[in-house]
Amino acid sequence: MNQPINTVAPAPYPTYLAWSITVTVLGLCFCCLIGAAPGIVAIVFGSQVNTKFQAGDDAGARKASETAKIWCWVGTALVAIGILWTIVSFFINGMSFLSEDFLQELQRAQSR
């Protein structure tokens, strides 16, 4: 009845899963697939960290953690560019309603 509890310590290396999932979601929102791809790669490498460490591959777990971190930074940079692009596009396209046709229509409406 008393069964031993299998407790395996997690890897001493960070997995960066929360960061990579956040980058993936924000990449989909602001950059389409280009921004989401590095996040997906980071999720894959981050999920390998504990698996490799539990299998005894300490160097592989460390390398997977480092690779996940690099891909998280790449994804973060692309998301930042996507956010800046969205802001610039909003201001450029947001001011387009002040075109000559719009102003003429506004003047006609005011003169009635």
All heavy atoms as an XYZ file, in Angstrom:
848
protein
N       0.788     -1.184      0.000
C       0.000      0.000      0.000
C       0.840      1.261      0.000
O       0.458      2.243     -0.615
C      -0.929      0.008      1.203
C      -1.998     -0.990      1.101
S      -3.401     -0.315      1.934
C      -4.228     -1.779      2.320
N       1.923      1.217      0.720
C       2.798      2.384      0.726
C       3.732      2.319     -0.465
O       4.635      1.494     -0.512
C       3.615      2.441      2.019
C       2.748      2.735      3.219
O       1.694      3.342      3.054
N       3.174      2.311      4.393
N       3.464      3.157     -1.407
C       4.303      3.189     -2.594
C       5.276      4.347     -2.477
O       4.918      5.425     -1.974
C       3.448      3.359     -3.849
C       2.524      2.195     -4.088
C       1.650      2.428     -5.316
O       1.645      3.496     -5.882
N       0.922      1.406     -5.710
N       6.486      4.140     -2.950
C       7.454      5.241     -2.873
C       7.038      6.382     -3.795
O       6.504      6.165     -4.880
C       8.771      4.609     -3.322
C       8.362      3.424     -4.117
C       7.045      2.958     -3.547
N       7.255      7.565     -3.331
C       6.926      8.742     -4.121
C       8.144      9.095     -4.968
O       9.261      9.219     -4.460
C       6.544      9.926     -3.208
C       5.303      9.561     -2.400
C       6.320     11.185     -4.025
C       4.947     10.597     -1.352
N       7.912      9.194     -6.229
C       8.993      9.520     -7.158
C       9.156     11.041     -7.212
O       8.355     11.733     -7.820
C       8.683      8.963     -8.551
C       9.861      9.148     -9.493
O      10.931      9.561     -9.089
N       9.634      8.814    -10.754
N      10.151     11.539     -6.540
C      10.398     12.984     -6.560
C      11.697     13.235     -7.309
O      12.765     12.819     -6.883
C      10.507     13.551     -5.141
O      11.544     12.866     -4.444
C       9.203     13.394     -4.393
N      11.566     13.863     -8.422
C      12.727     14.208     -9.229
C      12.884     15.718     -9.172
O      11.943     16.468     -9.434
C      12.544     13.742    -10.697
C      13.733     14.121    -11.535
C      12.322     12.247    -10.725
N      14.054     16.140     -8.816
C      14.306     17.580     -8.704
C      14.331     18.204    -10.097
O      14.836     17.609    -11.047
C      15.639     17.822     -8.014
N      13.750     19.392    -10.226
C      13.810     20.072    -11.522
C      15.240     20.505    -11.831
O      16.089     20.583    -10.943
C      12.889     21.271    -11.347
C      12.838     21.499     -9.882
C      13.033     20.157     -9.244
N      15.473     20.770    -13.068
C      16.809     21.176    -13.508
C      17.197     22.495    -12.856
O      16.342     23.356    -12.616
C      16.839     21.317    -15.023
N      18.477     22.655    -12.556
C      18.919     23.917    -11.962
C      18.988     25.048    -12.980
O      19.335     26.170    -12.632
C      20.313     23.583    -11.421
C      20.794     22.470    -12.285
C      19.575     21.688    -12.662
N      18.621     24.751    -14.208
C      18.662     25.755    -15.271
C      17.246     26.241    -15.563
O      16.303     25.458    -15.563
C      19.270     25.166    -16.550
C      20.593     24.484    -16.302
C      20.713     23.108    -16.407
C      21.707     25.227    -15.944
C      21.916     22.481    -16.168
C      22.910     24.604    -15.702
C      23.019     23.227    -15.810
O      24.207     22.622    -15.557
N      17.084     27.541    -15.851
C      15.737     28.053    -16.142
C      15.207     27.525    -17.471
O      15.972     27.310    -18.412
C      15.930     29.569    -16.179
C      17.379     29.784    -16.430
C      18.099     28.597    -15.870
N      13.903     27.329    -17.521
C      13.289     26.816    -18.748
C      12.787     27.931    -19.663
O      12.584     27.702    -20.843
C      12.101     25.901    -18.416
O      11.139     26.653    -17.687
C      12.546     24.689    -17.617
N      12.544     29.114    -19.117
C      12.053     30.277    -19.876
C      10.703     30.008    -20.545
O      10.377     30.632    -21.548
C      13.075     30.730    -20.928
C      14.399     31.119    -20.342
C      15.516     30.293    -20.470
C      14.550     32.313    -19.658
C      16.731     30.648    -19.924
C      15.764     32.683    -19.110
C      16.849     31.838    -19.248
O      18.059     32.206    -18.709
N       9.916     29.092    -19.995
C       8.635     28.758    -20.624
C       7.630     29.908    -20.537
O       6.918     30.179    -21.515
C       8.055     27.487    -20.014
C       8.746     26.193    -20.451
C       8.173     24.997    -19.702
C       8.606     25.992    -21.949
N       7.566     30.585    -19.409
C       6.611     31.699    -19.291
C       6.961     32.804    -20.282
O       6.082     33.354    -20.963
C       6.607     32.244    -17.864
N       8.240     33.124    -20.377
C       8.698     34.162    -21.304
C       8.417     33.755    -22.744
O       7.927     34.549    -23.545
C      10.177     34.413    -21.076
C      10.799     35.543    -21.845
C      10.160     36.473    -22.631
C      12.171     35.879    -21.893
N      11.074     37.365    -23.155
C      12.315     37.017    -22.718
C      13.309     35.319    -21.325
C      13.547     37.599    -22.984
C      14.534     35.911    -21.585
C      14.653     37.039    -22.407
N       8.711     32.507    -23.081
C       8.531     32.066    -24.465
C       7.050     32.006    -24.849
O       6.691     32.338    -25.984
C       9.204     30.709    -24.684
O       8.683     29.738    -23.809
N       6.181     31.626    -23.924
C       4.751     31.609    -24.224
C       4.240     33.032    -24.413
O       3.462     33.313    -25.331
C       3.980     30.861    -23.109
C       4.314     29.366    -23.156
C       2.479     31.079    -23.236
C       3.838     28.578    -21.966
N       4.705     33.951    -23.569
C       4.315     35.359    -23.700
C       4.772     35.927    -25.033
O       4.015     36.616    -25.729
C       4.902     36.182    -22.545
O       4.466     35.621    -21.305
C       4.474     37.630    -22.628
N       5.998     35.630    -25.406
C       6.531     36.106    -26.696
C       5.730     35.517    -27.852
O       5.451     36.212    -28.838
C       8.037     35.756    -26.813
C       8.532     35.894    -28.237
C       8.847     36.635    -25.891
N       5.346     34.269    -27.746
C       4.572     33.634    -28.809
C       3.209     34.302    -28.973
O       2.790     34.621    -30.099
C       4.387     32.132    -28.518
O       5.668     31.530    -28.356
C       3.643     31.450    -29.639
N       2.526     34.538    -27.871
C       1.204     35.168    -27.945
C       1.308     36.594    -28.476
O       0.551     36.995    -29.371
C       0.514     35.135    -26.559
C      -0.746     35.980    -26.554
C       0.204     33.705    -26.162
N       2.256     37.365    -27.945
C       2.424     38.736    -28.423
C       2.905     38.766    -29.870
O       2.534     39.660    -30.634
C       3.393     39.501    -27.524
C       2.888     39.814    -26.126
C       3.975     40.483    -25.290
C       1.647     40.680    -26.182
N       3.713     37.792    -30.248
C       4.158     37.700    -31.638
C       2.999     37.451    -32.582
O       2.943     38.015    -33.674
N       2.055     36.630    -32.165
C       0.860     36.407    -32.982
C       0.012     37.670    -33.072
O      -0.612     37.936    -34.091
C       0.035     35.259    -32.417
C       0.557     33.863    -32.695
C      -0.230     32.831    -31.903
C       0.508     33.550    -34.170
N      -0.021     38.443    -31.997
C      -0.840     39.662    -31.985
C      -0.235     40.787    -32.819
O      -0.958     41.530    -33.485
C      -1.015     40.154    -30.552
S      -2.014     39.065    -29.528
N       1.075     40.933    -32.792
C       1.703     42.093    -33.414
C       2.520     41.790    -34.668
O       2.750     42.681    -35.473
C       2.614     42.813    -32.409
C       1.854     43.457    -31.304
C       1.873     42.923    -30.029
C       1.103     44.589    -31.530
C       1.168     43.519    -29.001
C       0.385     45.190    -30.516
C       0.425     44.654    -29.247
N       2.989     40.572    -34.835
C       3.904     40.287    -35.950
C       3.483     39.101    -36.800
O       4.257     38.645    -37.638
C       5.303     39.990    -35.419
S       5.960     41.175    -34.295
N       2.354     38.546    -36.580
C       1.903     37.330    -37.272
C       2.850     36.172    -36.999
O       3.373     36.049    -35.921
C       1.734     37.592    -38.760
S       0.491     38.850    -39.103
N       3.115     35.354    -37.987
C       3.939     34.162    -37.781
C       5.411     34.488    -37.592
O       6.136     33.738    -36.946
C       3.764     33.195    -38.947
C       2.380     32.568    -39.049
C       2.292     31.679    -40.277
C       2.048     31.778    -37.811
N       5.856     35.602    -38.148
C       7.269     35.957    -38.019
C       7.625     36.173    -36.555
O       8.676     35.762    -36.096
C       7.581     37.216    -38.851
C       7.405     36.913    -40.326
C       8.988     37.720    -38.580
C       7.476     38.120    -41.217
N       6.756     36.823    -35.810
C       7.020     37.060    -34.402
C       6.748     35.860    -33.523
O       7.332     35.726    -32.449
N       5.872     34.974    -33.944
C       5.522     33.820    -33.129
C       6.516     32.668    -33.290
O       6.682     31.872    -32.365
C       4.127     33.331    -33.483
N       7.194     32.594    -34.412
C       8.101     31.475    -34.669
C       9.228     31.365    -33.638
O       9.479     30.267    -33.118
C       8.659     31.567    -36.082
N       9.932     32.459    -33.298
C      10.966     32.317    -32.264
C      10.405     31.893    -30.920
O      11.056     31.155    -30.176
C      11.582     33.718    -32.168
C      11.247     34.378    -33.445
C       9.946     33.800    -33.887
N       9.199     32.324    -30.600
C       8.577     31.908    -29.346
C       8.288     30.425    -29.321
O       8.477     29.757    -28.298
N       7.850     29.891    -30.450
C       7.577     28.452    -30.532
C       8.875     27.656    -30.394
O       8.927     26.648    -29.695
C       6.846     28.120    -31.852
C       5.446     28.750    -31.838
C       6.771     26.620    -32.072
C       4.728     28.706    -33.159
N       9.929     28.131    -31.044
C      11.232     27.461    -30.929
C      11.708     27.506    -29.475
O      12.235     26.518    -28.951
C      12.265     28.106    -31.881
C      13.647     27.526    -31.664
C      11.836     27.929    -33.330
N      11.510     28.651    -28.813
C      11.909     28.774    -27.410
C      11.106     27.830    -26.521
O      11.645     27.267    -25.560
C      11.743     30.215    -26.948
N       9.825     27.647    -26.825
C       9.006     26.708    -26.050
C       9.556     25.291    -26.200
O       9.662     24.539    -25.226
C       7.529     26.765    -26.493
C       6.892     28.080    -26.060
C       6.732     25.588    -25.930
C       5.514     28.326    -26.631
N       9.932     24.922    -27.415
C      10.466     23.575    -27.650
C      11.747     23.358    -26.855
O      11.902     22.354    -26.153
C      10.701     23.345    -29.163
C      11.478     22.065    -29.399
C       9.381     23.323    -29.909
N      12.679     24.314    -26.937
C      13.940     24.152    -26.213
C      13.729     24.252    -24.701
O      14.374     23.542    -23.928
C      14.978     25.172    -26.683
C      15.648     24.774    -27.957
C      15.306     25.377    -29.147
C      16.623     23.786    -27.974
C      15.915     25.013    -30.337
C      17.242     23.411    -29.151
C      16.882     24.023    -30.333
N      12.831     25.125    -24.263
C      12.563     25.249    -22.835
C      11.957     23.992    -22.242
O      12.236     23.628    -21.097
N      11.132     23.321    -23.025
C      10.523     22.084    -22.522
C      11.522     20.926    -22.494
O      11.291     19.928    -21.817
C       9.308     21.707    -23.364
O       9.696     21.408    -24.684
N      12.625     21.059    -23.189
C      13.647     20.004    -23.186
C      14.570     20.077    -21.973
O      15.267     19.114    -21.669
C      14.508     20.098    -24.453
C      13.797     19.761    -25.723
C      14.675     19.958    -26.942
O      15.827     20.384    -26.843
N      14.141     19.660    -28.115
N      14.583     21.207    -21.268
C      15.535     21.400    -20.174
C      15.349     20.351    -19.086
O      16.296     19.629    -18.735
C      15.417     22.834    -19.595
C      16.286     22.981    -18.363
C      15.794     23.860    -20.640
N      14.158     20.241    -18.520
C      13.930     19.279    -17.440
C      14.069     17.843    -17.910
O      14.588     16.995    -17.192
C      12.553     19.498    -16.803
C      12.521     20.734    -15.937
O      13.539     21.156    -15.396
N      11.347     21.324    -15.808
N      13.604     17.568    -19.129
C      13.689     16.205    -19.662
C      15.145     15.763    -19.783
O      15.506     14.653    -19.376
C      12.999     16.127    -21.039
O      11.667     16.620    -20.916
C      12.977     14.706    -21.554
N      15.979     16.630    -20.332
C      17.389     16.271    -20.488
C      18.098     16.163    -19.139
O      18.932     15.282    -18.946
C      18.090     17.297    -21.380
C      17.677     17.180    -22.826
C      18.457     18.121    -23.717
C      18.025     17.901    -25.158
N      18.908     18.542    -26.112
N      17.752     17.048    -18.211
C      18.387     16.995    -16.900
C      18.015     15.705    -16.166
O      18.863     15.073    -15.542
C      17.997     18.211    -16.062
C      18.678     18.255    -14.734
C      20.013     18.615    -14.636
C      17.994     17.924    -13.570
C      20.649     18.642    -13.411
C      18.616     17.953    -12.347
C      19.954     18.319    -12.259
N      16.739     15.313    -16.246
C      16.307     14.089    -15.578
C      16.908     12.852    -16.227
O      17.065     11.816    -15.576
C      14.783     14.004    -15.573
C      14.147     15.032    -14.671
C      12.638     15.116    -14.834
O      12.057     14.392    -15.634
N      12.016     16.007    -14.085
N      17.266     12.951    -17.516
C      17.898     11.827    -18.197
C      19.397     11.765    -17.909
O      20.082     10.856    -18.382
C      17.661     11.930    -19.700
N      19.906     12.751    -17.156
C      21.323     12.751    -16.816
C      22.186     13.564    -17.758
O      23.400     13.596    -17.609
N      21.578     14.221    -18.715
C      22.329     15.027    -19.684
C      22.394     16.475    -19.188
O      21.640     17.334    -19.623
C      21.646     14.948    -21.051
C      22.433     15.638    -22.144
O      23.589     16.054    -21.896
O      21.881     15.772    -23.258
N      23.315     16.722    -18.266
C      23.429     18.044    -17.662
C      23.872     19.095    -18.694
O      23.321     20.199    -18.730
C      24.409     18.008    -16.498
C      24.404     19.283    -15.699
O      23.303     19.677    -15.256
O      25.482     19.891    -15.538
N      24.814     18.738    -19.533
C      25.290     19.674    -20.553
C      24.194     19.969    -21.582
O      24.041     21.111    -22.031
C      26.527     19.107    -21.255
N      23.413     18.969    -21.936
C      22.312     19.168    -22.880
C      21.221     20.049    -22.292
O      20.629     20.873    -22.991
N      20.960     19.886    -20.991
C      19.958     20.720    -20.329
C      20.419     22.171    -20.281
O      19.636     23.092    -20.535
C      19.700     20.213    -18.921
N      21.699     22.382    -19.987
C      22.246     23.743    -19.956
C      22.191     24.373    -21.333
O      21.792     25.520    -21.497
C      23.684     23.736    -19.437
C      24.292     25.123    -19.316
C      25.709     25.093    -18.774
N      26.558     24.057    -19.323
C      27.150     24.114    -20.525
N      26.961     25.133    -21.306
N      27.927     23.120    -20.937
N      22.546     23.623    -22.355
C      22.527     24.126    -23.730
C      21.098     24.440    -24.176
O      20.851     25.454    -24.842
C      23.168     23.094    -24.670
C      23.238     23.507    -26.099
C      24.212     24.638    -26.294
C      24.325     24.950    -27.778
N      24.961     26.222    -28.021
N      20.136     23.586    -23.816
C      18.731     23.835    -24.172
C      18.230     25.100    -23.490
O      17.496     25.891    -24.092
C      17.869     22.638    -23.786
N      18.641     25.325    -22.235
C      18.249     26.531    -21.519
C      18.826     27.775    -22.186
O      18.129     28.774    -22.365
C      18.713     26.444    -20.069
O      18.410     27.628    -19.376
N      20.098     27.712    -22.553
C      20.734     28.854    -23.221
C      20.092     29.136    -24.580
O      19.877     30.291    -24.954
C      22.228     28.594    -23.398
C      23.004     28.577    -22.101
C      24.430     28.097    -22.282
O      24.817     27.741    -23.421
O      25.170     28.077    -21.278
N      19.775     28.082    -25.314
C      19.145     28.248    -26.623
C      17.746     28.840    -26.484
O      17.351     29.708    -27.262
C      19.093     26.899    -27.356
O      20.416     26.343    -27.407
C      18.574     27.064    -28.774
N      16.998     28.390    -25.479
C      15.660     28.942    -25.239
C      15.755     30.427    -24.913
O      14.945     31.227    -25.391
C      14.978     28.193    -24.102
N      16.754     30.802    -24.131
C      16.937     32.213    -23.776
C      17.235     33.062    -25.012
O      16.679     34.152    -25.186
C      18.067     32.348    -22.764
C      18.305     33.761    -22.291
C      19.438     33.800    -21.283
C      19.715     35.205    -20.816
N      20.836     35.227    -19.847
N      18.096     32.563    -25.881
C      18.438     33.296    -27.108
C      17.191     33.496    -27.965
O      16.925     34.592    -28.466
C      19.543     32.552    -27.891
C      20.864     32.648    -27.131
C      19.680     33.104    -29.303
C      21.957     31.747    -27.669
N      16.403     32.436    -28.136
C      15.200     32.553    -28.959
C      14.153     33.446    -28.313
O      13.392     34.124    -29.013
C      14.631     31.170    -29.285
C      15.394     30.506    -30.370
C      16.254     29.457    -30.247
C      15.401     30.868    -31.749
N      16.792     29.148    -31.467
C      16.282     29.998    -32.408
C      14.755     31.843    -32.493
C      16.533     30.071    -33.768
C      14.994     31.920    -33.858
C      15.870     31.043    -34.479
N      14.124     33.484    -26.986
C      13.214     34.420    -26.307
C      13.622     35.860    -26.595
O      12.764     36.715    -26.831
C      13.210     34.161    -24.803
S      12.239     32.744    -24.296
N      14.913     36.141    -26.584
C      15.377     37.497    -26.898
C      15.076     37.867    -28.341
O      14.687     39.007    -28.634
C      16.864     37.649    -26.604
C      17.144     37.938    -25.168
C      17.795     37.135    -24.274
C      16.750     39.103    -24.438
N      17.827     37.738    -23.041
C      17.203     38.955    -23.113
C      16.062     40.263    -24.769
C      16.992     39.914    -22.134
C      15.853     41.225    -23.791
C      16.321     41.042    -22.491
N      15.252     36.920    -29.260
C      14.936     37.188    -30.670
C      13.445     37.493    -30.813
O      13.049     38.458    -31.485
C      15.344     35.990    -31.565
C      14.808     36.145    -32.973
C      16.859     35.852    -31.594
N      12.622     36.688    -30.189
C      11.178     36.915    -30.239
C      10.781     38.232    -29.596
O       9.914     38.949    -30.107
N      11.423     38.576    -28.492
C      11.135     39.849    -27.826
C      11.487     41.028    -28.725
O      10.740     42.012    -28.803
C      11.905     39.940    -26.491
O      11.512     38.843    -25.661
C      11.626     41.251    -25.774
N      12.606     40.935    -29.418
C      12.999     42.004    -30.347
C      11.979     42.140    -31.473
O      11.597     43.262    -31.839
C      14.392     41.721    -30.909
N      11.524     41.025    -32.017
C      10.534     41.088    -33.092
C       9.194     41.640    -32.595
O       8.534     42.398    -33.311
C      10.333     39.704    -33.713
C      11.487     39.205    -34.580
C      11.231     37.775    -35.025
C      11.696     40.113    -35.771
N       8.814     41.287    -31.372
C       7.582     41.831    -30.808
C       7.719     43.340    -30.594
O       6.789     44.104    -30.880
C       7.209     41.104    -29.492
C       6.150     41.859    -28.727
C       6.737     39.693    -29.799
N       8.881     43.783    -30.120
C       9.099     45.223    -29.931
C       9.007     45.961    -31.261
O       8.389     47.034    -31.349
C      10.454     45.461    -29.273
N       9.603     45.391    -32.295
C       9.506     45.997    -33.631
C       8.050     46.003    -34.093
O       7.573     46.986    -34.669
C      10.411     45.245    -34.629
C      11.877     45.508    -34.294
C      10.113     45.654    -36.064
C      12.849     44.628    -35.043
N       7.326     44.917    -33.841
C       5.913     44.851    -34.213
C       5.075     45.884    -33.490
O       4.180     46.495    -34.079
N       5.358     46.100    -32.204
C       4.615     47.111    -31.445
C       4.915     48.504    -31.987
O       4.005     49.319    -32.176
C       4.934     46.998    -29.939
C       4.315     45.721    -29.378
C       4.433     48.222    -29.180
C       4.742     45.401    -27.955
N       6.199     48.778    -32.244
C       6.557     50.081    -32.817
C       5.904     50.280    -34.178
O       5.412     51.373    -34.490
C       8.074     50.214    -32.925
C       8.815     50.390    -31.601
C      10.317     50.356    -31.841
C       8.409     51.676    -30.921
N       5.902     49.229    -34.992
C       5.272     49.306    -36.314
C       3.775     49.579    -36.189
O       3.211     50.365    -36.942
C       5.512     48.011    -37.076
C       4.915     48.011    -38.443
C       3.724     47.460    -38.821
C       5.450     48.621    -39.609
N       3.507     47.678    -40.141
C       4.553     48.388    -40.662
C       6.618     49.324    -39.874
C       4.776     48.841    -41.941
C       6.837     49.773    -41.149
C       5.930     49.532    -42.163
N       3.131     48.950    -35.222
C       1.710     49.167    -34.999
C       1.435     50.605    -34.576
O       0.489     51.236    -35.071
C       1.195     48.192    -33.921
O       1.443     46.859    -34.349
C      -0.289     48.379    -33.665
N       2.260     51.131    -33.689
C       2.081     52.518    -33.237
C       2.290     53.490    -34.385
O       1.483     54.409    -34.590
C       3.031     52.818    -32.063
C       2.593     52.035    -30.827
C       3.075     54.317    -31.760
C       3.594     52.061    -29.692
N       3.350     53.294    -35.159
C       3.618     54.179    -36.303
C       2.493     54.078    -37.323
O       2.016     55.094    -37.845
C       4.988     53.845    -36.935
C       5.164     54.535    -38.267
C       6.112     54.230    -35.983
N       2.034     52.876    -37.604
C       0.945     52.696    -38.561
C      -0.332     53.362    -38.080
O      -1.075     53.939    -38.871
C       0.666     51.207    -38.788
O       1.756     50.590    -39.389
N      -0.575     53.285    -36.788
C      -1.768     53.920    -36.242
C      -1.721     55.427    -36.462
O      -2.701     56.030    -36.888
C      -1.897     53.613    -34.750
C      -3.028     54.344    -34.100
C      -4.331     53.926    -34.289
C      -2.790     55.444    -33.303
C      -5.381     54.594    -33.698
C      -3.830     56.123    -32.708
C      -5.127     55.701    -32.899
N      -0.560     56.038    -36.197
C      -0.469     57.481    -36.367
C      -0.487     57.889    -37.832
O      -1.080     58.896    -38.193
C       0.770     58.034    -35.665
C       0.586     58.150    -34.183
C       1.316     57.359    -33.318
C      -0.351     59.020    -33.655
C       1.137     57.452    -31.958
C      -0.542     59.118    -32.287
C       0.207     58.332    -31.434
N       0.141     57.113    -38.695
C       0.130     57.443    -40.122
C      -1.266     57.254    -40.695
O      -1.808     58.135    -41.359
C       1.159     56.589    -40.886
C       2.563     57.032    -40.507
C       0.946     56.701    -42.383
C       3.651     56.148    -41.064
N      -1.870     56.123    -40.454
C      -3.203     55.855    -40.983
C      -4.277     56.588    -40.193
O      -5.335     56.894    -40.727
C      -3.492     54.357    -40.974
C      -2.617     53.620    -41.938
O      -2.219     54.153    -42.962
N      -2.278     52.390    -41.608
N      -4.021     56.865    -38.942
C      -4.985     57.579    -38.131
C      -5.144     59.017    -38.579
O      -6.200     59.617    -38.440
N      -4.105     59.603    -39.140
C      -4.172     60.977    -39.619
C      -4.685     61.048    -41.061
O      -4.920     62.127    -41.577
C      -2.793     61.622    -39.550
C      -2.292     61.757    -38.145
S      -3.428     62.717    -37.162
C      -2.335     63.555    -36.098
N      -4.876     59.917    -41.685
C      -5.317     59.934    -43.077
C      -6.747     60.450    -43.219
O      -7.150     60.837    -44.312
C      -5.197     58.541    -43.698
O      -6.095     57.662    -43.074
N      -7.510     60.456    -42.134
C      -8.865     60.978    -42.238
C      -8.838     62.492    -42.467
O      -9.853     63.083    -42.810
C      -9.699     60.622    -41.009
C      -9.318     61.378    -39.773
C      -9.915     62.592    -39.475
C      -8.368     60.867    -38.904
C      -9.573     63.286    -38.326
C      -8.026     61.561    -37.758
C      -8.625     62.768    -37.474
N      -7.714     63.124    -42.283
C      -7.602     64.554    -42.538
C      -7.203     64.828    -43.989
O      -6.567     65.818    -44.283
C      -6.580     65.185    -41.592
C      -6.978     65.189    -40.124
C      -5.866     65.774    -39.280
C      -8.259     65.969    -39.906
N      -7.608     63.959    -44.887
C      -7.303     64.144    -46.298
C      -8.111     65.314    -46.862
O      -9.034     65.837    -46.236
C      -7.615     62.871    -47.086
O      -9.000     62.643    -47.065
N      -7.768     65.715    -48.038
C      -8.426     66.853    -48.689
C      -9.922     66.592    -48.886
O     -10.749     67.474    -48.658
C      -7.748     67.122    -50.039
C      -8.153     68.416    -50.677
C      -7.718     69.636    -49.862
O      -6.641     69.597    -49.244
O      -8.485     70.606    -49.835
N     -10.290     65.404    -49.293
C     -11.705     65.068    -49.492
C     -12.487     65.170    -48.184
O     -13.601     65.696    -48.156
C     -11.851     63.659    -50.058
C     -11.281     63.538    -51.461
O     -11.218     64.569    -52.163
O     -10.911     62.410    -51.830
N     -11.903     64.672    -47.121
C     -12.573     64.729    -45.831
C     -12.777     66.176    -45.387
O     -13.844     66.537    -44.891
C     -11.761     63.965    -44.781
C     -12.346     64.053    -43.404
C     -13.454     63.294    -43.059
C     -11.800     64.898    -42.458
C     -14.002     63.376    -41.794
C     -12.340     64.987    -41.193
C     -13.452     64.225    -40.857
N     -11.755     66.998    -45.562
C     -11.883     68.395    -45.165
C     -12.927     69.128    -45.992
O     -13.664     69.972    -45.465
C     -10.518     69.094    -45.258
C      -9.477     68.613    -44.240
C      -8.129     69.271    -44.512
C      -9.938     68.873    -42.829
N     -13.033     68.816    -47.289
C     -14.055     69.434    -48.130
C     -15.453     69.012    -47.680
O     -16.366     69.841    -47.626
C     -13.832     69.073    -49.597
C     -12.629     69.764    -50.204
C     -12.350     69.276    -51.613
O     -13.031     68.384    -52.120
N     -11.337     69.849    -52.248
N     -15.613     67.752    -47.367
C     -16.907     67.276    -46.876
C     -17.256     67.931    -45.546
O     -18.410     68.288    -45.304
C     -16.893     65.754    -46.716
C     -16.888     64.996    -48.016
C     -18.166     65.185    -48.800
O     -19.258     65.263    -48.188
O     -18.085     65.278    -50.037
N     -16.289     68.121    -44.707
C     -16.513     68.765    -43.427
C     -16.946     70.222    -43.609
O     -17.874     70.693    -42.945
C     -15.247     68.689    -42.572
C     -15.336     69.201    -41.144
C     -16.353     68.398    -40.350
C     -13.985     69.148    -40.487
N     -16.313     70.922    -44.547
C     -16.683     72.313    -44.819
C     -18.092     72.398    -45.402
O     -18.855     73.302    -45.067
C     -15.669     72.959    -45.769
C     -14.347     73.256    -45.109
C     -13.319     73.775    -46.086
O     -13.538     73.764    -47.306
N     -12.184     74.196    -45.567
N     -18.451     71.469    -46.291
C     -19.797     71.455    -46.859
C     -20.838     71.196    -45.784
O     -21.901     71.792    -45.764
C     -19.916     70.385    -47.940
C     -19.645     70.952    -49.334
C     -19.972     69.924    -50.361
N     -18.643     69.435    -50.799
C     -18.388     68.270    -51.329
N     -19.361     67.421    -51.529
N     -17.185     67.942    -51.689
N     -20.543     70.305    -44.867
C     -21.486     69.999    -43.801
C     -21.661     71.183    -42.853
O     -22.765     71.437    -42.370
C     -21.003     68.778    -43.035
N     -20.597     71.930    -42.634
C     -20.686     73.073    -41.738
C     -21.423     74.240    -42.393
O     -22.050     75.046    -41.713
C     -19.293     73.527    -41.327
C     -18.632     72.586    -40.342
C     -17.215     73.004    -39.992
O     -16.640     73.877    -40.647
N     -16.649     72.374    -38.981
N     -21.346     74.366    -43.711
C     -21.986     75.481    -44.379
C     -23.493     75.281    -44.560
O     -24.193     76.202    -44.919
C     -21.327     75.730    -45.749
O     -21.543     74.621    -46.596
N     -24.007     74.132    -44.341
C     -25.447     73.868    -44.520
C     -26.253     74.444    -43.440
O     -26.223     74.771    -42.433
C     -25.713     72.362    -44.589
C     -25.183     71.768    -45.831
C     -25.535     70.307    -45.875
N     -24.795     69.691    -46.960
C     -24.713     68.416    -47.155
N     -25.330     67.586    -46.358
N     -24.040     67.924    -48.140
